[in-house]
Amino acid sequence: MNHITLIWIIAEKDLRIEYRSRQQAFLTTLFFALLILVIFIFAFDPGSRATRDASPGILWVALLFPGVIQLNRSFQTEIEEGTLCGMILSPVDRGVLFLGKLVANWIFLVIIDLLILLAFVIFFNFAFSSQLLWIVLLIVLASVGITGVGTLFAAMVSSIHTREVLLPILLFPILVPIILAALSGTQEILIREQMQSLNRSIQLLVGFDVIFLAAGFLLFEYVVGD
């Protein structure tokens, strides 16, 4: 069985668990993100210039926190059912295990982020245009980096009782370059409407994605081994 097949089997397993979960984590996470947008609606006038200037920050605040919630849950089932040791002891490269968990987290995060983007456009009276496709690209690229380092850190703190608090503390400082690049690109799209300046943000996101994926792939073996 090749590595791609194994990666998809692991990812599909996690996605099936989320789909069948009685806790309905997807709906809970989506509701939390929508609540953030509603709070900002009451804090700002949706049609004002100040709201338009602050809109990229509002969007990425709503996109970031649901990802942290999902990453906290990514190893929860294995810990509760005691299957994490079995996965580690299986004759599968641990880098493959990392990529399988990452793919599942990435798919979950991209789906929920696209729904949040749709709600953001509706709530803050932005017109549907082809420029929004560039924001979709930024979300997809940023999600790769977020899930790359997030999956590694989630495995690191999975056996700690205070992982819900510890994971954001470890994760947010590392994610600063990705968030700044995505935020800068979103500003170019929503505020300045200068698409030619967007290339730099995309290049930065791709660069950090490669770094975080490589680091996670190489370090995951040592994290789960300890």
N, C-alpha and C positions, 0 to 999 in steps of 0.2 A: 504494500500500500504506500503510495507516494506521499510526500509531505503536504501537498495541497489538499489531498483528500482528508488527511488526518486533521489539518487545520479546520476544514469545513465541518467535520464530524464534531469536533469540540465546540465550535461556534454554534452549530445547529442545536447541540445539547443545551447550551445556555439559553438560546432563544426559545426553545421549547419550554424550558423551565419557567422563563419569564411569562410566556403566553399562558401557561397553565396555572400560574401562581394565584393563590387565593387572595393574596395581599394586593393584587392589582397595582404593582409598583409603577407600571407605565402611567396609569391614570393619576396616581398620587403625585408622581413627579411632574406631569403636565399641569395638574391643578396648581402646584406650588409655583411653577413658572408663570402661569397666567395671573396668579395672585400678585406676583411682583409687578407685572405690567399694569394691573389695575391700581396698585398703590401709586405708581408713577403717573397714571392718568389723573388721579385726584391731586397729586402734588404739582403737576404742570397743566397748563392749558394746552390741549392737543393741537390747537391751530396756531399757537404763538411761535415767534421766531426763536425764543429761548428753548422751547421744546424741541424744535428742529435741530438746533445746535447741540442739544444734549442727547438726541436720539441714538447716536451710535453707542454711547456709554450705556444707555438704558437697555438697548438690545443685548449687548454682551453681558450685562449683569444677569438678565433673564436667561441667557443661553448657558452661562458658566455654572450656576449653582445646581441645575438638574444633572449636569454631568458628574458633579462630585457625589450627589446622592446615589447615582447608578454605580459609580466606581466603588462606593462603600459596600454595595450589595454584590459585587461581582464574585467574591469568594465566600459569601455568606452561606450559600447552600452547601458547599464542600465542607465548611467548618461545622455546620449543624449536623450534617449527615455522616461526618467522619470519612468522607471520600477523598479528601485532599491528599492524604498519604498514599492512597491507592493510585491516584493519578501520577504522583511523583515517582512511585516505584514501578510504574508501567514502563515497558521497553519502548518508550517514545522520547525523542529528544526534547529536552525541557524548553528549548527555544520554540519548538512546535507548539507546546502547551501555551507558552506566552502569546504566540501569534493567534492561536485559536480563541483565547480569552479576549485578546485585543479586538479581533474581528467582530465578536459578539457585542462587545461594549461600543465599538464604533458604529455598527448598524443601529443599535438602540439609540445612541446619542444623535446620530444624523436624522433619524425619523422624528424624534421628539423636537429637535432644533428646527426642522422645517415647519412643523406645526406651530412652534412659537413664533417663527418669522412670519407666518401667515397671520397669526393673531396680532402681531406687532404692526403689520402693514394696515390692517383693518382698524385697530384701536387708535392709531396715530395718524390716520388719514393720508397715508402715502399712496400714490398712484401705482397701479400694477404696470410695470414696464419691463423691458428687456434688461435694464440695468440691475434689476433684482437678481438676475441669474448670476451676476458677479458676486453678490452677497452669498448666494448658495455655494459658489465655488470657495469663498473664504470660509464658510461654515464647514464644508467638507474637509478642507486642508487643515483648519484649526482643530477639528475633531480628531484627526489622525495623531497630532502631537499630544493633545490632551489625553486621549486614551492610551497612547504609548507610554508616557511617563506615569499616568494614573494607574494603569494595570500593574506596573512594577511596584509602585508604592502601596497599592491595595493589597498585593501579595505580602509585602513587607510587614504591614500592620494587621493582617487578617486575624492573627491569633491574640491580639491585644484587646482587652475589654473596652478601652477608650478609643477604638479605631475611628469612631464617628467624629471625634474631636481632633485626633492626631492627624488623620489623612489630609484635611484642608490645610492644617498648619504646615505640613511638609510640601503639599502640592502647589499652593498658590504662589510662593516665591519662585518656583521653578517655571511656572507657566507665564510669568510676567512677559518674557519676550514674545511668546505666541499671542497673548492677549493684546499687546501693544501693536504688533504687526496687523492683526485682524482689525483692531479698532481704527488704525490709521487708514487701512483700505476701505473700511465702511464709511469713514468720514469723507474720503474722496468720492464715494458713490452717492451718498445721501445729501451732503452739504455742498461740496465744491463742484461736484459733477465733472471732475477732470479725470477721465478714464485712463489717460496716458500715464498718470502718476501711480496707477494701481499696480504696475508691474513690479515695483520694488517691494510692496507688501507681499505679493504672491511669491516672489523669490525668497523672501525671508521666511515665510511659512514653510515652503518646500525644504529649505535648508535646515530649519529646526526640526521638521518632521523626520528627516533622514537621521539627524543626530540622536533624537529621542528614541526612534525605532531601533537604531543600532545599539544604543546603550541598554535599552530594555531587553533586547534579544540576548546580548552578551552577559548581562548581570542577573537575569532571571534565575539561572541555574544556581547561583550562589545565594540568592534571596530565599528561594524555597528550600535549598539544602540546609540552611541554618534553622 
